[in-house]
């Protein structure tokens, strides 16, 4: 009998969807540099307008994100 936990993990997605802001975009290469909420920078596939908020999944811009207020809080 297979491990039930492994079966459950196989149902979950491997890549999470990340919210990012576009720093720069190069149409010639089809890539953009984005900044995540954590401050990390990534080079991803896809282009968008500089300063736009986008959703990134699997190293690719999947869509633009709606304009919403963002809050940051520290939980102890």
MDTraj code that builds the backbone (N, CA, C; nanometers):
import mdtraj as md
import numpy as np

residues = "UNK UNK UNK UNK UNK UNK UNK UNK UNK UNK UNK UNK UNK UNK UNK UNK UNK UNK UNK UNK UNK UNK UNK UNK UNK UNK UNK UNK UNK UNK UNK UNK UNK UNK UNK UNK UNK UNK UNK UNK UNK UNK UNK UNK UNK UNK UNK UNK UNK UNK UNK UNK UNK UNK UNK UNK UNK UNK UNK UNK UNK UNK UNK UNK UNK UNK UNK UNK UNK UNK UNK UNK UNK UNK UNK UNK".split()
xyz = np.array([
    [0.0849, -0.1186, 0.0000],
    [0.0000, 0.0000, 0.0000],
    [0.0890, 0.1244, 0.0000],
    [0.0545, 0.2222, -0.0808],
    [0.1336, 0.3445, -0.0944],
    [0.1152, 0.4330, 0.0289],
    [0.2150, 0.5171, 0.0522],
    [0.2107, 0.6103, 0.1637],
    [0.1004, 0.7129, 0.1386],
    [0.0052, 0.7253, 0.2300],
    [-0.1099, 0.8150, 0.2127],
    [-0.0653, 0.9610, 0.2081],
    [0.0395, 0.9968, 0.2821],
    [0.0884, 1.1357, 0.2811],
    [0.1456, 1.1713, 0.1446],
    [0.2206, 1.0824, 0.0832],
    [0.2759, 1.1066, -0.0504],
    [0.1642, 1.1225, -0.1525],
    [0.0592, 1.0441, -0.1385],
    [-0.0548, 1.0568, -0.2292],
    [-0.1177, 1.1949, -0.2146],
    [-0.1295, 1.2433, -0.0903],
    [-0.1856, 1.3758, -0.0655],
    [-0.0958, 1.4839, -0.1253],
    [0.0362, 1.4743, -0.1039],
    [0.1297, 1.5735, -0.1581],
    [0.1238, 1.5802, -0.3097],
    [0.0998, 1.4694, -0.3750],
    [0.0909, 1.4672, -0.5209],
    [-0.0295, 1.5442, -0.5728],
    [-0.1300, 1.5665, -0.4886],
    [-0.2472, 1.6439, -0.5283],
    [-0.2212, 1.7943, -0.5250],
    [-0.1213, 1.8369, -0.4478],
    [-0.0911, 1.9785, -0.4306],
    [-0.0058, 2.0305, -0.5455],
    [-0.0195, 2.1617, -0.5716],
    [0.0633, 2.2252, -0.6740],
    [0.2058, 2.2405, -0.6227],
    [0.3027, 2.2270, -0.7106],
    [0.4431, 2.2407, -0.6722],
    [0.4866, 2.3863, -0.6665],
    [0.4379, 2.4694, -0.7565],
    [0.4765, 2.6099, -0.7629],
    [0.3693, 2.6966, -0.6989],
    [0.4122, 2.7924, -0.6194],
    [0.3170, 2.8858, -0.5615],
    [0.3075, 3.0094, -0.6514],
    [0.1994, 3.0812, -0.6400],
    [0.1799, 3.2040, -0.7153],
    [0.2313, 3.3200, -0.6300],
    [0.3181, 3.4029, -0.6879],
    [0.3826, 3.5117, -0.6155],
    [0.3387, 3.6461, -0.6708],
    [0.3239, 3.7439, -0.5833],
    [0.2906, 3.8799, -0.6223],
    [0.4207, 3.9569, -0.6381],
    [0.4380, 4.0265, -0.7502],
    [0.5643, 4.0957, -0.7778],
    [0.5395, 4.2275, -0.8501],
    [0.6384, 4.3160, -0.8415],
    [0.6357, 4.4438, -0.9121],
    [0.7445, 4.4421, -1.0186],
    [0.7105, 4.4851, -1.1398],
    [0.8052, 4.4817, -1.2515],
    [0.9041, 4.5975, -1.2388],
    [1.0336, 4.5636, -1.2362],
    [1.1397, 4.6653, -1.2342],
    [1.1783, 4.7061, -1.3747],
    [1.1983, 4.6063, -1.4616],
    [1.2357, 4.6345, -1.6002],
    [1.1852, 4.5215, -1.6877],
    [1.1688, 4.5528, -1.8149],
    [1.1173, 4.4556, -1.9092],
    [1.1931, 4.4685, -2.0403],
    [1.2340, 4.3546, -2.0981],
    [1.3061, 4.3557, -2.2255],
    [1.2232, 4.2777, -2.3280],
    [1.1636, 4.3507, -2.4206],
    [1.0792, 4.2874, -2.5224],
    [1.1612, 4.2000, -2.6168],
    [1.2880, 4.2365, -2.6390],
    [1.3707, 4.1597, -2.7330],
    [1.3969, 4.0174, -2.6836],
    [1.4106, 4.0006, -2.5522],
    [1.4345, 3.8672, -2.4968],
    [1.3087, 3.8058, -2.4380],
    [1.2029, 3.8868, -2.4220],
    [1.0780, 3.8362, -2.3656],
    [1.0874, 3.8079, -2.2168],
    [1.1757, 3.8819, -2.1477],
    [1.1923, 3.8611, -2.0036],
    [1.1742, 3.9918, -1.9275],
    [1.1507, 3.9777, -1.7985],
    [1.1375, 4.0924, -1.7092],
    [1.2102, 4.0634, -1.5796],
    [1.2518, 4.1691, -1.5114],
    [1.3060, 4.1574, -1.3770],
    [1.1984, 4.2096, -1.2832],
    [1.1623, 4.1290, -1.1842],
    [1.0564, 4.1653, -1.0908],
    [1.1088, 4.1620, -0.9475],
    [1.0428, 4.2379, -0.8604],
    [1.0742, 4.2372, -0.7178],
    [0.9569, 4.1760, -0.6440],
    [0.9852, 4.0761, -0.5618],
    [0.8824, 4.0117, -0.4810],
    [0.8552, 4.0946, -0.3560],
    [0.7485, 4.0639, -0.2841],
    [0.7172, 4.1355, -0.1610],
    [0.8279, 4.1217, -0.0573],
    [0.9024, 4.0130, -0.0633],
    [1.0124, 3.9900, 0.0309],
    [1.1343, 4.0759, -0.0023],
    [1.1356, 4.1401, -0.1202],
    [1.2494, 4.2198, -0.1631],
    [1.3415, 4.1460, -0.2580],
    [1.3211, 4.0171, -0.2747],
    [1.4031, 3.9386, -0.3676],
    [1.3707, 3.9769, -0.5112],
    [1.4726, 3.9687, -0.5970],
    [1.4544, 3.9982, -0.7392],
    [1.4656, 3.8700, -0.8202],
    [1.3805, 3.8578, -0.9217],
    [1.3803, 3.7415, -1.0099],
    [1.3771, 3.7865, -1.1544],
    [1.4410, 3.7097, -1.2409],
    [1.4275, 3.7289, -1.3849],
    [1.3274, 3.6247, -1.4323],
    [1.2180, 3.6695, -1.4924],
    [1.1086, 3.5795, -1.5310],
    [1.0751, 3.5955, -1.6788],
    [1.0072, 3.4952, -1.7338],
    [0.9602, 3.5023, -1.8726],
    [0.8333, 3.5863, -1.8774],
    [0.8209, 3.6640, -1.9833],
    [0.7040, 3.7491, -2.0009],
    [0.7402, 3.8950, -1.9818],
    [0.6613, 3.9829, -2.0402],
    [0.6874, 4.1260, -2.0298],
    [0.5645, 4.1970, -1.9756],
    [0.5886, 4.3087, -1.9118],
    [0.4823, 4.3932, -1.8578],
    [0.5378, 4.5344, -1.8432],
    [0.4518, 4.6297, -1.8200],
    [0.4915, 4.7684, -1.8036],
    [0.5695, 4.7866, -1.6737],
    [0.6738, 4.8680, -1.6783],
    [0.7539, 4.8943, -1.5596],
    [0.6660, 4.9525, -1.4503],
    [0.6769, 4.8983, -1.3285],
    [0.5961, 4.9435, -1.2155],
    [0.4655, 4.8685, -1.1995],
    [0.4310, 4.7851, -1.2963],
    [0.3062, 4.7090, -1.2891],
    [0.3179, 4.5976, -1.1853],
    [0.2057, 4.5642, -1.1233],
    [0.2002, 4.4528, -1.0296],
    [0.1507, 4.3312, -1.1054],
    [0.2242, 4.2203, -1.0943],
    [0.1927, 4.0995, -1.1710],
    [0.1932, 3.9770, -1.0803],
    [0.1340, 3.8695, -1.1302],
    [0.1389, 3.7405, -1.0635],
    [0.2388, 3.6530, -1.1372],
    [0.3295, 3.5897, -1.0625],
    [0.4359, 3.5068, -1.1192],
    [0.4179, 3.3637, -1.0688],
    [0.4256, 3.2691, -1.1611],
    [0.4162, 3.1278, -1.1237],
    [0.5096, 3.0485, -1.2138],
    [0.5939, 2.9668, -1.1543],
    [0.6853, 2.8840, -1.2314],
    [0.7824, 2.9632, -1.3157],
    [0.8233, 3.0824, -1.2672],
    [0.9197, 3.1630, -1.3409],
    [0.8620, 3.2355, -1.4604],
    [0.7299, 3.2519, -1.4628],
    [0.6631, 3.3169, -1.5758],
    [0.5540, 3.4102, -1.5256],
    [0.5422, 3.5273, -1.5893],
    [0.4321, 3.6186, -1.5572],
    [0.3050, 3.5569, -1.6138],
    [0.2080, 3.5298, -1.5259],
    [0.0850, 3.4661, -1.5736],
    [-0.0276, 3.5660, -1.5978],
    [-0.0269, 3.6788, -1.5246],
    [-0.1273, 3.7826, -1.5487],
    [-0.0935, 3.9054, -1.4662],
    [-0.1583, 4.0161, -1.4993],
    [-0.1410, 4.1361, -1.4174],
    [-0.2298, 4.1211, -1.2939],
    [-0.1845, 4.1786, -1.1845],
    [-0.2590, 4.1683, -1.0593],
    [-0.3475, 4.2919, -1.0427],
    [-0.4611, 4.2762, -0.9802],
    [-0.5475, 4.3926, -0.9569],
    [-0.4823, 4.4886, -0.8581],
    [-0.5150, 4.6158, -0.8702],
    [-0.4611, 4.7166, -0.7785],
    [-0.5323, 4.7032, -0.6442],
    [-0.4566, 4.6655, -0.5423],
    [-0.5127, 4.6502, -0.4077],
    [-0.4150, 4.7090, -0.3073],
    [-0.4671, 4.7479, -0.1917],
    [-0.3804, 4.7939, -0.0838],
    [-0.3011, 4.6756, -0.0304],
    [-0.1754, 4.7006, 0.0042],
    [-0.0909, 4.5958, 0.0601],
    [-0.0488, 4.6359, 0.1998],
    [-0.0536, 4.5400, 0.2897],
    [-0.0155, 4.5643, 0.4284],
    [0.0910, 4.4638, 0.4681],
    [0.1766, 4.5055, 0.5548],
    [0.2802, 4.4189, 0.6069],
    [0.2722, 4.4210, 0.7581],
    [0.2713, 4.3033, 0.8197],
    [0.2670, 4.2999, 0.9660],
    [0.3585, 4.1883, 1.0160],
    [0.4097, 4.2111, 1.1349],
    [0.4966, 4.1143, 1.1971],
    [0.4177, 4.0445, 1.3073],
    [0.4141, 3.9135, 1.3028],
    [0.3437, 3.8360, 1.4046],
    [0.4451, 3.7713, 1.4963],
    [0.4226, 3.7819, 1.6236],
    [0.5129, 3.7224, 1.7231],
    [0.4497, 3.6023, 1.7860],
])
top = md.Topology()
chain = top.add_chain()
for i, resn in enumerate(residues, 1):
    res = top.add_residue(resn, chain, resSeq=i)
    for name in ("N", "CA", "C"):
        top.add_atom(name, md.element.get_by_symbol(name[0]), res)
traj = md.Trajectory(xyz[None], top)
